Amino acid sequence: MSKAPPALSAPELEMGFTEVLSQGATRGSDVFSPVPLPKGVTLIALDCVADSGSPMVDVVVETVATFSTDCRSGEVSYYAHELNLSTKREGQVSIEAPDTVRWTMSVQVSKPDGT
């Protein structure tokens, strides 16, 4: 009898932030429409699990940053990447992952009043 894969839920919303983009459980790579990224802190949360091994997953925010993370098999890996932008802009987010990786993602920006 094979072991069931770990449950993969959406990343939690951080206090003082609002979500501008989210993606439920997905396999492989995906590209999203541009989202507004205000001046200040933006969090990109990625939860992932691999079918086997520890393949690398790239989180790309076009013209802003690229983060590489490893997603382990048998357990969910949790990552939060922080951007601190000096000016507001739009950013197209993409995830580059092999089809052997399941992931969920959330892009969160700090609320103007910090609540």
C-alpha positions in Angstrom: 0.0 0.0 0.0 1.5 3.3 -1.1 1.6 6.3 1.3 -0.7 9.2 0.4 1.0 12.3 -0.7 1.2 15.2 1.8 -1.8 17.6 1.8 -0.9 20.9 0.1 -2.9 24.0 1.3 -2.7 27.6 0.4 -0.1 29.8 2.1 -1.4 31.7 5.0 -2.2 35.4 4.7 0.3 37.4 6.8 -1.1 40.1 9.2 -0.8 43.6 7.7 -0.8 42.3 4.2 -3.4 41.8 1.4 -3.3 39.2 -1.2 -3.0 40.4 -4.8 -2.5 36.9 -6.5 -3.0 33.4 -5.4 -2.9 30.0 -7.1 -4.2 26.7 -5.7 -2.5 23.4 -6.0 -0.8 23.2 -9.4 1.8 20.9 -11.1 4.6 22.2 -13.3 5.2 25.7 -14.5 2.7 28.6 -14.8 2.7 32.3 -15.8 0.3 34.8 -14.4 -1.0 38.2 -15.4 0.9 41.2 -14.1 0.0 42.4 -10.6 0.5 45.8 -8.9 3.5 45.8 -6.6 3.4 49.0 -4.4 6.4 50.6 -2.8 7.4 48.7 0.3 7.3 45.1 1.3 5.8 42.3 -1.0 5.8 38.7 0.2 5.8 35.8 -2.2 4.8 32.6 -0.3 5.4 29.2 -2.0 4.4 25.9 -0.5 5.5 22.8 -2.5 6.1 19.1 -2.5 7.9 16.9 -5.0 6.9 13.4 -6.1 10.6 12.3 -5.6 13.9 13.8 -4.9 14.4 17.6 -4.3 14.0 19.4 -7.6 14.5 23.1 -7.8 11.6 25.6 -8.4 12.2 29.1 -9.6 9.8 32.0 -8.6 10.3 34.8 -11.1 9.0 38.3 -10.7 9.8 39.8 -14.1 12.3 42.7 -14.0 12.4 42.5 -10.2 13.8 39.2 -8.8 14.2 35.5 -9.2 14.2 33.1 -6.2 15.2 29.4 -6.4 14.0 26.9 -3.8 14.2 23.2 -3.4 11.0 21.2 -3.0 11.4 17.9 -1.1 9.5 14.7 -1.5 7.4 13.3 1.3 6.9 16.7 3.1 5.6 20.1 2.3 8.3 22.8 2.0 7.3 26.3 3.0 9.0 29.4 1.7 8.4 33.2 1.9 10.4 35.5 -0.2 10.4 39.2 0.7 10.8 42.0 -1.8 11.3 45.6 -0.5 10.6 47.8 -3.4 11.7 51.5 -3.5 9.1 52.4 -6.2 5.7 51.0 -7.2 5.5 48.9 -10.3 3.7 46.0 -11.9 5.3 42.5 -11.9 4.5 39.4 -13.8 5.0 36.4 -11.6 5.8 33.0 -13.0 6.7 29.6 -11.4 9.2 27.4 -13.2 8.9 23.8 -11.9 9.0 20.3 -13.3 5.7 18.4 -13.6 6.8 16.2 -10.6 6.3 19.2 -8.2 2.9 20.3 -6.8 2.8 23.8 -5.4 0.5 26.7 -4.1 1.5 30.3 -4.2 0.4 33.7 -2.7 1.6 37.2 -3.5 0.9 39.6 -0.7 1.6 43.3 -0.4 1.7 45.4 2.7 -1.4 47.3 3.5 -0.9 51.1 3.3 -2.0 51.6 6.9 -0.3 48.4 8.2 -3.4 46.8 9.6 
